[in-house]
Amino acid sequence: MPERYHDEIRRLPLFSDLSDESFISLLQGAYVQNFPPQITLIDEGDTSDFLYILVSGAVEMFSTWNGRETSMDTIRPVTTFILAATVKDAVYLMSARTVEKSRLILLPSENVRRIFETDATFAKCIVTELAQGYRSIVKTSKELKLRTSLERLANYLLREQARGGGGAAEFDLPMEKRRLASYLGMAPENLSRAFKALQPYGVEVAGSRITINDEADLRAFAKPSPLIDDASI
């Protein structure tokens, strides 16, 4: 693997405190690969051979059952995914595919598990990252169980305005509406109706372009909670 990617890995909290010896051992057999859009990287049920690091692009995590499919999350760089399956040496519980042209670093799972067992600092970092992932799942579960579909959409727009839009009144959705509906647990036609239902709260939609004309009014309806919507908690 080219050395220019070493700094990318080192900047991740999971690997930042690794000793040089452990870091070199981790990278044995690792490689970088570019993937075009809509390429399936992993299939749920398969064994975990690699820990993936997304360097550029975007990856959708999704799952299927009984002829149905749902979007679980969209991964943005620079971050890892499928850490739990790697550490546990278990099968994948989700599938993953590229949303756009993406560059990934693949670290052999065997290396990760070996260093986890011998490097206490690395083990602590893994536990911290898995704990953060668990808390994220709890927040997602709370949102699905406690909020209506309209409230989920309203809070998603407020989060995306802050994250991708930098707080601006206008911003673009980071995913197509079909995938957004799946992520929010809605049918595509229900998403269209939900956007229309948010118009009285100052939300305008033009394709993928969103305009929030009255943020205070939308917040009054959405009632965002840091215990659900704040990723830093």
Summary of the structure (lengths in Angstrom):
residues: 233
radius of gyration: 19.3
end to end distance: 34.8
largest distance: 59.1
contacts: 694
relative contact order: 0.13
helix: 45%
strand: 24%
